[in-house]
Amino acid sequence: MNGIDAFSIDGNALRLLLAVLQCGSVTAAAKRLGLSQSAASHGLNRLRTLLGDPLFVKSGRGITPTAHARSLAAPAQAMLDAMQALARPAPFDPATARIAFTIAANDFQRDLLLPAFQARVAPLVGRLTLRIIPSGMPGASLLREAGCDLLVTPRPPAGTDILQKRLLSDRYACFYDPEARGAPRGREDYLAARHITVVHGEGGPLEFDRRMQSQGVARDFAIEVADFGGVAGFLRGSTMLATLPGLLRHSALRGLASVPVPLRTGLRPENRFDHLPLFMVWHQRHQQDPRHAWLRAQLSLAARGVLRPGGVQPRAGA
């Protein structure tokens, strides 16, 4: 028995062994399994060789199992049950689930979506623990190697094993303090002003600023801050402008005025300077995970709520 290669025994061989034990006949077992008589006999002979035991011997006009064959019935059935369990997705019941989930996002996506996501999911699950990490300049390795379950970003990393879904589309807007100045009266007024912008540490300039620079449109930057939360303090009481995601009017830039960016591009909406899609991104290994799929659906619903008038969130469980 010491020479047996256990990994050479497959599920089909175990099914054949159990069928012959239950039917008491190779012919009947072959019929039950949809095999030819020769295929069943060949499979049984191979199993005899692997196990070093005859398994079944002639007894009158039929066959009878050896003691070793009988002893294999319970473990063989247990192995088949385990194999079938591997082939089925694990059941997922949110009400009893204990979920620990890591999401990467910069401060705009974090503050815009994740409080609503947490408020929506927490009442529906047994226990929820969220870990929020900065996304920086998101690369595929963040999802492949860094223990991150989901990424929320306007710049999905590329990779055949990386999947994405658009959550929403925003527009960049020109923010200003209406107590200190009026809205820019056009392109020249907009470009003549001094500006505030955000340059993330690892993420670099905003996508809007990248596009403007690539088109040769220059602005006079007075202040660069590392996150969106740092803008309002400088913008209030000044005549400066800040061109930032429009949905910030619901959070970090609440109370400040905003207008569409006063630049005409002639481009399709998705190619305009001010277009800002937001995506959720995940690794392919999570695609069929029912827990992960359910959480992705909840984040999509939270994002849909952000786009409702006033940013009203859907009621948990709705």
Sine and cosine of phi, psi and omega as CSV:
sin_phi,cos_phi,sin_psi,cos_psi,sin_omega,cos_omega
0.00,0.00,-0.37,0.93,-0.05,-1.00
-0.93,0.38,-0.35,0.94,-0.04,-1.00
-1.00,0.03,0.06,1.00,-0.06,-1.00
-0.96,0.27,0.74,-0.67,0.13,-0.99
-1.00,-0.04,0.98,-0.18,-0.10,-1.00
-0.87,0.50,-0.48,0.88,-0.06,-1.00
-0.98,0.20,-0.09,1.00,0.08,-1.00
-1.00,0.09,-0.16,0.99,0.00,-1.00
-1.00,-0.02,0.91,-0.42,-0.05,-1.00
-0.97,-0.25,0.04,-1.00,-0.05,-1.00
-0.89,0.45,-0.59,0.81,0.01,-1.00
-0.89,0.45,-0.62,0.79,0.03,-1.00
-0.91,0.41,-0.63,0.78,0.02,-1.00
-0.92,0.38,-0.64,0.77,0.05,-1.00
-0.89,0.46,-0.63,0.78,0.03,-1.00
-0.91,0.42,-0.70,0.71,0.01,-1.00
-0.85,0.53,-0.74,0.67,-0.03,-1.00
-0.91,0.41,-0.61,0.79,-0.01,-1.00
-0.91,0.41,-0.67,0.75,0.03,-1.00
-0.92,0.40,-0.64,0.77,0.05,-1.00
-0.86,0.51,-0.66,0.75,-0.08,-1.00
-0.98,0.19,-0.57,0.82,-0.06,-1.00
-1.00,0.02,-0.42,0.91,-0.04,-1.00
0.95,0.31,0.28,0.96,-0.06,-1.00
-0.37,-0.93,0.69,-0.72,0.06,-1.00
-0.93,0.37,-0.62,0.79,-0.01,-1.00
-0.89,0.46,-0.73,0.69,0.00,-1.00
-0.92,0.40,-0.61,0.79,0.03,-1.00
-0.90,0.44,-0.65,0.76,0.02,-1.00
-0.88,0.47,-0.67,0.74,0.01,-1.00
-0.90,0.44,-0.67,0.74,0.01,-1.00
-0.88,0.48,-0.63,0.77,-0.09,-1.00
-1.00,0.00,-0.06,1.00,-0.01,-1.00
0.96,0.27,0.52,0.86,-0.01,-1.00
-0.95,-0.31,0.37,-0.93,0.17,-0.99
-0.97,0.24,0.32,-0.95,0.03,-1.00
-0.87,0.50,-0.67,0.74,-0.04,-1.00
-0.93,0.37,-0.62,0.78,0.02,-1.00
-0.90,0.43,-0.65,0.76,0.03,-1.00
-0.91,0.41,-0.69,0.72,0.00,-1.00
-0.90,0.44,-0.65,0.76,0.02,-1.00
-0.91,0.42,-0.68,0.73,0.02,-1.00
-0.90,0.44,-0.63,0.78,0.01,-1.00
-0.93,0.36,-0.62,0.78,0.04,-1.00
-0.91,0.42,-0.63,0.78,0.03,-1.00
-0.90,0.43,-0.64,0.77,0.01,-1.00
-0.92,0.39,-0.62,0.79,0.07,-1.00
-0.86,0.51,-0.68,0.73,-0.01,-1.00
-0.90,0.43,-0.70,0.71,-0.02,-1.00
-0.89,0.45,-0.63,0.78,-0.09,-1.00
-1.00,-0.03,-0.19,0.98,0.01,-1.00
0.91,0.41,0.58,0.82,-0.03,-1.00
-0.51,-0.86,0.59,-0.80,-0.01,-1.00
-0.92,0.39,-0.38,0.93,0.05,-1.00
0.92,0.38,-0.77,0.64,0.02,-1.00
-0.70,-0.71,0.67,-0.74,0.00,-1.00
-0.79,-0.61,0.39,-0.92,-0.01,-1.00
-0.92,0.39,0.63,-0.78,0.06,-1.00
-0.57,-0.82,0.99,-0.17,-0.11,-0.99
0.90,0.43,-0.82,-0.57,0.00,-1.00
-1.00,-0.02,-0.07,1.00,-0.03,-1.00
-0.86,-0.51,-0.41,-0.91,0.03,-1.00
-0.76,-0.65,0.38,-0.93,0.05,-1.00
-0.72,-0.69,0.61,-0.79,-0.02,-1.00
-0.96,0.28,0.52,-0.85,0.13,-0.99
-0.97,0.24,0.18,-0.98,0.03,-1.00
-0.87,0.49,-0.60,0.80,-0.01,-1.00
-0.92,0.39,-0.64,0.77,0.02,-1.00
-0.88,0.48,-0.70,0.72,0.04,-1.00
-0.87,0.49,-0.63,0.78,-0.04,-1.00
-0.93,0.37,-0.34,0.94,-0.03,-1.00
-1.00,0.09,-0.20,0.98,-0.11,-0.99
-0.86,0.52,-0.79,0.62,-0.06,-1.00
-0.91,0.41,-0.76,0.65,0.01,-1.00
-0.91,0.42,-0.54,0.84,0.03,-1.00
-0.91,0.42,-0.68,0.74,0.03,-1.00
-0.91,0.42,-0.63,0.78,0.02,-1.00
-0.89,0.45,-0.65,0.76,0.02,-1.00
-0.92,0.40,-0.65,0.76,0.03,-1.00
-0.90,0.43,-0.65,0.76,0.04,-1.00
-0.88,0.48,-0.66,0.76,0.01,-1.00
-0.91,0.41,-0.65,0.76,0.03,-1.00
-0.89,0.45,-0.66,0.75,0.01,-1.00
-0.92,0.40,-0.58,0.82,0.04,-1.00
-0.91,0.41,-0.60,0.80,0.04,-1.00
-0.90,0.44,-0.53,0.85,-0.05,-1.00
-0.99,0.14,-0.19,0.98,0.01,-1.00
-0.96,-0.27,0.66,-0.76,0.10,-1.00
-0.88,0.48,0.61,-0.79,0.04,-1.00
-0.90,0.43,0.68,-0.73,0.01,-1.00
-0.89,0.46,0.59,-0.80,-0.01,-1.00
-0.78,-0.62,0.87,-0.49,0.05,-1.00
-0.87,-0.50,0.97,-0.26,-0.04,-1.00
-0.81,0.59,-0.60,0.80,-0.11,-0.99
-0.89,0.46,-0.44,0.90,-0.01,-1.00
-0.93,-0.37,-0.02,1.00,-0.09,-1.00
-0.96,0.27,0.61,-0.80,0.16,-0.99
-0.94,-0.35,0.95,-0.32,-0.18,-0.98
-0.92,-0.39,0.79,-0.61,0.20,-0.98
-0.90,-0.44,0.84,-0.54,-0.19,-0.98
-0.67,-0.74,0.73,-0.68,-0.01,-1.00
-0.93,-0.36,0.81,-0.58,-0.01,-1.00
-0.84,-0.54,0.73,-0.69,0.08,-1.00
-0.98,-0.20,0.76,-0.65,0.00,-1.00
-0.33,-0.94,0.47,-0.88,0.16,-0.99
-0.99,0.12,-0.01,-1.00,-0.17,-0.99
-0.93,0.37,-0.47,0.88,0.04,-1.00
-0.91,0.41,-0.81,0.59,0.00,-1.00
-0.91,0.42,-0.60,0.80,0.02,-1.00
-0.85,0.52,-0.80,0.60,-0.09,-1.00
-0.96,0.27,-0.48,0.87,-0.03,-1.00
-0.96,0.27,-0.68,0.73,-0.19,-0.98
-0.93,-0.37,-0.61,0.79,-0.24,-0.97
-0.97,0.26,-0.55,0.83,0.13,-0.99
-0.87,0.49,-0.66,0.75,0.04,-1.00
-0.91,0.41,-0.62,0.79,0.04,-1.00
-0.89,0.45,-0.73,0.69,0.01,-1.00
-0.89,0.45,-0.69,0.73,-0.01,-1.00
-0.90,0.43,-0.52,0.86,0.01,-1.00
-0.97,0.25,-0.68,0.73,-0.13,-0.99
-0.99,0.15,-0.65,0.76,-0.14,-0.99
-0.79,0.61,-0.69,0.72,-0.02,-1.00
-0.95,0.32,-0.23,0.97,-0.11,-0.99
-0.99,-0.10,-0.18,0.98,-0.09,-1.00
-0.86,-0.51,0.29,-0.96,0.03,-1.00
-0.89,0.46,-0.72,0.70,0.01,-1.00
-0.37,-0.93,0.73,-0.68,-0.01,-1.00
-0.84,-0.54,0.79,-0.61,0.12,-0.99
-0.82,-0.58,0.91,-0.42,0.02,-1.00
-0.98,-0.21,0.69,-0.72,0.13,-0.99
-0.89,-0.46,0.88,-0.48,-0.03,-1.00
-0.96,-0.29,0.83,-0.56,-0.01,-1.00
-0.85,-0.52,0.44,-0.90,0.03,-1.00
-0.93,0.36,0.59,-0.81,-0.03,-1.00
-1.00,0.05,-0.45,0.89,-0.04,-1.00
0.84,0.55,-0.64,-0.77,0.13,-0.99
-1.00,-0.02,1.00,-0.07,-0.23,-0.97
-0.93,0.37,0.81,-0.59,0.11,-0.99
-0.91,-0.41,0.22,-0.98,-0.03,-1.00
-0.88,0.48,-0.48,0.88,-0.03,-1.00
-0.89,0.45,-0.42,0.91,0.03,-1.00
-0.86,0.51,-0.60,0.80,-0.01,-1.00
-1.00,-0.02,-0.46,0.89,-0.04,-1.00
-0.98,0.19,-0.62,0.78,-0.22,-0.97
-0.80,-0.60,-0.35,0.94,-0.21,-0.98
-1.00,-0.05,0.18,0.98,0.02,-1.00
0.95,0.32,0.40,0.92,0.01,-1.00
-1.00,-0.10,0.79,-0.61,-0.03,-1.00
-0.99,0.11,-0.53,0.85,-0.11,-0.99
-0.45,-0.89,0.59,-0.80,0.02,-1.00
-0.85,-0.52,0.71,-0.71,0.10,-1.00
-0.90,-0.43,0.87,-0.49,-0.16,-0.99
-0.33,-0.94,0.44,-0.90,0.18,-0.98
-0.99,0.13,-0.16,0.99,-0.07,-1.00
-0.82,-0.57,0.99,0.15,-0.01,-1.00
-0.90,0.44,0.71,-0.70,0.08,-1.00
-0.94,0.34,0.44,-0.90,-0.02,-1.00
-1.00,0.00,0.45,-0.89,0.06,-1.00
0.33,-0.95,0.65,-0.76,0.00,-1.00
-0.92,0.40,-0.33,0.94,0.02,-1.00
-0.99,-0.16,0.14,0.99,-0.03,-1.00
-0.94,-0.34,0.80,-0.60,-0.03,-1.00
-0.92,-0.39,0.43,-0.90,-0.05,-1.00
-0.53,-0.85,0.37,-0.93,0.11,-0.99
-0.55,-0.83,0.70,-0.71,0.03,-1.00
-0.95,0.31,0.76,-0.64,0.04,-1.00
-1.00,0.00,-0.70,0.72,-0.01,-1.00
-0.26,-0.97,0.20,-0.98,0.10,-0.99
-0.83,-0.56,0.79,-0.61,0.02,-1.00
-0.93,-0.38,0.11,-0.99,0.14,-0.99
-0.81,-0.58,0.64,-0.77,0.19,-0.98
-0.92,0.40,0.56,-0.83,0.02,-1.00
-0.74,-0.67,0.40,-0.92,0.05,-1.00
-0.99,-0.10,0.93,-0.38,-0.03,-1.00
-0.99,-0.10,0.54,-0.84,0.05,-1.00
-0.38,-0.92,0.25,-0.97,0.04,-1.00
-1.00,-0.07,0.93,-0.36,-0.06,-1.00
-0.92,0.39,-0.25,0.97,0.06,-1.00
-0.98,0.20,-0.31,0.95,-0.08,-1.00
-0.93,-0.36,-0.36,0.93,-0.03,-1.00
-0.30,-0.95,0.20,-0.98,0.11,-0.99
-1.00,-0.06,0.08,-1.00,0.05,-1.00
-0.92,0.40,0.54,-0.84,0.05,-1.00
-0.87,0.50,0.68,-0.73,-0.15,-0.99
-1.00,0.03,0.15,0.99,0.01,-1.00
0.44,-0.90,-0.14,-0.99,-0.07,-1.00
-0.85,0.52,-0.74,0.68,-0.08,-1.00
-0.91,0.42,-0.69,0.72,0.01,-1.00
-0.89,0.45,-0.64,0.77,0.01,-1.00
-0.90,0.44,-0.73,0.69,-0.05,-1.00
-0.97,0.26,-0.37,0.93,0.00,-1.00
-0.98,0.19,-0.33,0.94,-0.04,-1.00
-0.97,0.25,0.30,-0.95,0.18,-0.98
-1.00,0.02,0.49,-0.87,-0.18,-0.98
-0.80,-0.61,0.42,-0.91,0.15,-0.99
-0.90,-0.43,0.66,-0.75,0.05,-1.00
-0.60,-0.80,0.07,-1.00,-0.01,-1.00
-0.90,-0.43,0.75,-0.66,0.11,-0.99
-0.80,-0.60,0.97,-0.24,-0.01,-1.00
-0.93,0.38,0.56,-0.83,-0.05,-1.00
-0.77,0.63,-0.88,0.47,0.00,-1.00
-1.00,-0.02,-0.45,0.89,-0.08,-1.00
-0.98,0.20,-0.34,0.94,0.01,-1.00
0.97,0.24,-0.32,-0.95,-0.07,-1.00
-0.90,0.43,0.36,-0.93,0.10,-1.00
-0.91,0.42,0.42,-0.91,0.01,-1.00
-0.87,0.50,-0.61,0.79,0.04,-1.00
-0.86,0.50,-0.72,0.69,-0.01,-1.00
-0.91,0.41,-0.58,0.81,0.05,-1.00
-0.89,0.46,-0.70,0.71,-0.03,-1.00
-0.92,0.40,-0.67,0.75,0.04,-1.00
-0.86,0.50,-0.70,0.71,-0.02,-1.00
-0.90,0.43,-0.65,0.76,-0.02,-1.00
-0.92,0.40,-0.42,0.91,0.03,-1.00
-1.00,-0.04,0.07,1.00,0.04,-1.00
0.97,0.26,0.37,0.93,0.02,-1.00
-1.00,-0.06,0.91,-0.41,-0.08,-1.00
-0.98,-0.17,0.64,-0.77,0.11,-0.99
-0.79,-0.62,0.34,-0.94,-0.01,-1.00
-0.99,-0.12,0.97,-0.23,-0.02,-1.00
-1.00,0.04,0.87,-0.50,0.06,-1.00
-1.00,0.02,-0.56,0.83,-0.11,-0.99
-0.60,-0.80,0.69,-0.72,0.18,-0.98
-0.86,-0.52,0.77,-0.64,0.04,-1.00
-0.87,-0.49,0.25,-0.97,-0.13,-0.99
-1.00,0.03,-0.23,0.97,0.00,-1.00
-0.44,-0.90,0.24,-0.97,-0.08,-1.00
-0.92,0.40,-0.50,0.87,0.00,-1.00
-0.91,0.42,-0.29,0.96,-0.02,-1.00
-1.00,0.03,-0.03,1.00,-0.11,-0.99
-0.99,0.15,-0.72,0.69,-0.19,-0.98
-0.84,0.54,-0.65,0.76,-0.03,-1.00
-0.87,0.49,-0.56,0.83,0.02,-1.00
-0.99,0.12,-0.51,0.86,-0.08,-1.00
-0.97,0.25,-0.60,0.80,-0.03,-1.00
-0.91,0.41,0.75,-0.66,0.03,-1.00
0.99,0.13,0.04,1.00,-0.01,-1.00
-0.89,-0.46,0.20,-0.98,0.06,-1.00
-0.99,-0.13,0.19,0.98,-0.02,-1.00
-0.97,0.24,0.26,-0.97,0.06,-1.00
-0.88,-0.48,0.44,-0.90,0.08,-1.00
-0.68,-0.73,0.85,-0.52,0.01,-1.00
-0.98,-0.19,0.96,-0.28,-0.18,-0.98
-0.63,-0.78,0.20,-0.98,0.03,-1.00
-0.80,0.61,0.77,-0.64,-0.10,-0.99
-0.87,0.49,-0.51,0.86,-0.04,-1.00
-0.94,0.35,-0.13,0.99,0.11,-0.99
-0.90,0.43,-0.23,0.97,0.04,-1.00
-0.90,0.44,-0.32,0.95,0.01,-1.00
-1.00,-0.02,-0.13,0.99,-0.08,-1.00
-0.68,-0.73,-0.99,-0.13,-0.17,-0.99
-0.90,0.43,-0.46,0.89,-0.05,-1.00
-0.92,-0.38,0.42,0.91,0.04,-1.00
-0.86,0.51,0.72,-0.70,0.02,-1.00
0.99,-0.10,-0.27,0.96,0.08,-1.00
-1.00,-0.01,0.40,-0.92,0.00,-1.00
-1.00,0.03,0.40,-0.92,0.05,-1.00
-0.51,-0.86,0.47,-0.88,0.07,-1.00
-0.67,-0.74,0.32,-0.95,0.11,-0.99
-0.85,0.53,0.51,-0.86,0.00,-1.00
-0.88,0.47,0.84,-0.54,-0.11,-0.99
-0.99,0.15,0.83,0.55,0.06,-1.00
-0.78,-0.62,0.76,-0.65,0.06,-1.00
-0.99,-0.10,0.80,-0.60,-0.04,-1.00
-0.93,-0.38,-0.42,0.91,-0.06,-1.00
0.95,0.32,0.18,0.98,-0.04,-1.00
-1.00,-0.08,0.33,-0.94,0.15,-0.99
-0.86,0.50,0.46,-0.89,-0.07,-1.00
-0.78,0.62,-0.68,0.74,-0.05,-1.00
-0.95,0.32,-0.22,0.98,0.01,-1.00
-0.95,-0.30,0.05,1.00,-0.02,-1.00
-0.94,0.35,0.35,-0.93,0.08,-1.00
-0.82,0.57,-0.63,0.78,-0.21,-0.98
-1.00,-0.03,0.10,1.00,-0.02,-1.00
-0.98,0.20,0.74,-0.68,-0.02,-1.00
-0.64,-0.77,1.00,-0.09,0.12,-0.99
-0.99,0.13,0.49,-0.87,0.11,-0.99
-0.84,-0.54,0.72,-0.69,-0.06,-1.00
-0.86,-0.51,0.49,-0.87,0.31,-0.95
-0.98,-0.22,0.63,-0.77,-0.16,-0.99
-0.73,-0.68,0.66,-0.75,-0.01,-1.00
-0.54,-0.84,0.22,-0.98,0.01,-1.00
-1.00,0.06,0.51,-0.86,-0.04,-1.00
-0.85,0.53,-0.47,0.89,-0.03,-1.00
-0.89,0.45,-0.33,0.94,0.00,-1.00
-1.00,-0.09,-0.03,1.00,-0.16,-0.99
-0.86,0.51,-0.66,0.75,-0.06,-1.00
-0.99,-0.12,0.07,1.00,-0.01,-1.00
-0.97,0.26,0.90,-0.44,-0.06,-1.00
-0.88,0.47,-0.55,0.83,0.04,-1.00
-0.90,0.44,-0.74,0.67,-0.02,-1.00
-0.91,0.42,-0.67,0.74,0.00,-1.00
-0.88,0.47,-0.64,0.77,0.02,-1.00
-0.90,0.43,-0.67,0.74,0.01,-1.00
-0.92,0.39,-0.60,0.80,0.07,-1.00
-0.88,0.47,-0.66,0.75,0.02,-1.00
-0.90,0.44,-0.62,0.78,0.02,-1.00
-0.92,0.40,-0.61,0.79,0.03,-1.00
-0.93,0.38,-0.61,0.79,0.07,-1.00
-0.87,0.49,-0.66,0.75,0.02,-1.00
-0.92,0.38,-0.62,0.78,0.05,-1.00
-0.90,0.44,-0.65,0.76,0.02,-1.00
-0.91,0.41,-0.61,0.79,0.03,-1.00
-0.89,0.46,-0.60,0.80,0.02,-1.00
-0.91,0.42,-0.55,0.83,0.01,-1.00
-0.88,0.48,-0.54,0.84,-0.06,-1.00
-0.99,0.11,-0.10,0.99,0.06,-1.00
-0.95,0.32,0.43,-0.91,0.03,-1.00
-0.79,0.61,0.81,-0.59,-0.01,-1.00
0.99,0.16,0.03,1.00,0.00,-1.00
0.91,0.41,0.48,0.88,-0.04,-1.00
-0.94,0.35,0.76,-0.65,-0.03,-1.00
-1.00,0.08,0.54,-0.84,0.08,-1.00
-0.92,0.40,0.54,-0.84,0.02,-1.00
-0.91,0.42,0.64,-0.77,0.01,-1.00
-0.82,0.57,0.75,-0.66,0.01,-1.00
1.00,0.05,-0.05,1.00,-0.02,-1.00
-0.96,0.28,0.00,0.00,0.00,0.00
